[in-house]
Amino acid sequence: VRSSAASDVYKRQGINAEYGGLVLKLRVSIAKDAWDEVEKELTAATALELIETPEIRAAHEQLLYRANVAEVQQKLEEAYYSHDVPGLEFGLDKAEKLNMDVGWARDMLNYILETNQALEQAIANVELDALEHALAMAEQIQYKKEEVAVARNLRDQVVQLIAEIDEILVSLESREKMEGIYNRAVAIRMHTEPMDRLGGLLRLSEEELIKLMLKAAIALNDENRRVKLSIRMKEIFFARFGDSFVLSQSKKLKSPGEFARGKLFGKDALMAGFLTHSKEPIHTSMTQLEMIEEVPKEHQKQLVKQSTKIHKNILGFCGDRQLSYPTMLAKEVLQKGLEEPHLRDEIYCQLVKQLSSNPTPSSLSQAWKLMKLALATFPPSEEFENYLEMWLKRAGPGADGCIDILHTTTFKGAKTVAPSEAEIEKA
């Protein structure tokens, strides 16, 4: 019995000695912050069944704490660099329970949430400054969320549309182009003051918009576009008021009675055939050449005399009268129209006469040829222009191309020289 008791004493003394050595080693390792050594020593303590002792239990709890801290730290860092909001929120919750100092992770979470909100609002509002601000925030942290690509694409579209809207508001190039730009802006829910102005322009009537387009073309010195828009304005005008322009009602034209005045014989026939084809030369002018206030009386008489010679030339060119050198006759008519603007409306009226109810195809063809040559050489007066254009619109297939020629000459002005005989023959 004494021997067994002695053995227990010696055993307790050995365990106490090992415990003391372990505790000493733990204290040294903890002091040196050597936690790998602490872990080894705690493993040894477990083997010796000393883990439940207060000091060793405390060391074990400290080791577990540090392991938890290291794991949370690692997870937070991963969430930080991947911009993982749920990961950051979960890690911060764990870190708070462990009393960890992770302000850097909370700052990142707050920044990401602010960036998300900025992106969401900028995309919803489609406003350039907000999009630029949100994208700058995302760039600060190299944010790769899908909304960043959406915002960037939207920003690029807005920038492009702003430039196009600014340009089209100056040029007013065409309704079609204006509508295309406006519809693209509407499609992305863009809303700016210039866009509202563009929408307002598109709500104007065609006539109102073309008037503004015409002003823009003049301001930009775009001559071709000015001509096209002026022509379109005339088309709109004629669509509304064209019936008011009947050539026989033009103030430039004499009445049938005035034309036949002074004739004792055949007066009724002259009146009836005033504006229809004739093979006989006219005895006086068809227009009010005697009433031109700025022209002296003597010159008025000369103009009337010249008008009768012009008609003889037209008859000769058309083959209604057998005269020599018909091409030269046509050139004289065109030359006279260039030299004497007061005779231009007279020439056009005489051509209308020869083109009305003309029973001879060859004569009709030559008359149309001379009409087109005249239209390409000099314009009618402003007072007579609309009457002539409406007559051409109603004249049928022979007038094909005449109105385009009239418009070109009206806007570009008369030529400086009449067509040559060779040009007349080729026409």
Phi, psi and omega in degrees: 000315179300323182295319180294318179297318180297322180296317179298322180297311181299323180295314179297323180295324180291317179297316179300324180292317180293320178300316180297320179294319179296315180301318180297315179297318179301317181298318181294314182296319179295319179298324180275359183059033179264082189282341173294320178292322179300317181298320179295317182292325177290327175297318178296320180296323179296320180296326181271004179061038180252007187294337183274000178287146188306310186291319180290323176299320179297318179297322180295317178296322178295320179295318177298319179301313182294325177295318178297318178299314181298320180294314179297318179302314181296315180296321179294319179296319178297315179294326179299308185283338178264001180055043182270101183298309178301321178297319178294317180297316180295315181296320179294324177298315177296317182297324180296320179293332180267004181057039180275148176268095184231047179301327180300322179289320179293322177299318179295317179301313180298320181294318179297316180297320178295320179295317178300317180295318180296318178296315181299314181291320181295319179293321180292321185270342181049057182239128191301311182300319179294321177295317179297318181295314180297319179292326177294321177298316180296323181295328182301329182243014181054046184290132186246015182297151183305324181298335178294315178297321178297314180295321181294316179296320179294317178301315181297320178295318180297315179301314180297316182292322178300316179295317181292321179294316178301318182291315184290332178290338176273312186277329186046050191303309178197154178298321182299314180292321178299317179295320179299314179295315182298316181294324176295321179292319178297322184298329179259011178064029178288146180212112177221165179297316176300324178295322176298320178297318178297317178298322178297321178296321182289343177274353178288158174292163180301317182296315181296319181291319181295326176300316178292321178298321180296318177299319180295318180297321178293317180297326181270002179058038179265090188294315182299317180290324178300317180296313181299317181291323178296321178296317179296323177298321179293321179299318178296318180299314181292327178298330182267320189237010185302326181296344180282345185255084175257124189305321182294345181261003179293137179292343178287337186267142173289156172282160177305322179295317179296323180294322183271359184301138177091349179269127181275327184241143177071023183296316182297320180295321178296318181293316182293325183261019184306315183246031176233162185305143178215145175266355180259141179296145177286152183267346179208176181288156176271340180253169186279059180295332181283356186248009181283108189297323185280358182254128178301153184305316182299320180290328177300317179296321179296321179297318179297316179297317179296327181295323179291324177293323178300319182294322176299319179296320179296315178300319180293319180292323182281348180087010177285338173227143182276099179234150180285154174052062182300326180294321177296325179297318179295319180297322179297321178298313181293321179295320180295323177295326176289317186286327186232092181305331181294342181266356185295312179297324178299315180299316181294321179295320179295322178292320176300318179301313183289340180269352183264119178059037178279118185276351186256113183304318182294319178296317180298317180298316180293324179295318177295322178299315180291326177300313181294322177296319179295315180299326180280346185259318180209148180273160171287173176291161179299324182292332186258345187305310183295324178294317179294317181297317179294326176295318179295323179297328184264358191280345177098192187302327182300337183272005181307127179088343185297318184293321177298319178295316179302314181298315181301312182291323180300318185273334180264342178093170182292154175288165180272334179225152178285157177300147177285168178299321179298318179294323179294318182292326180282339185298000000 
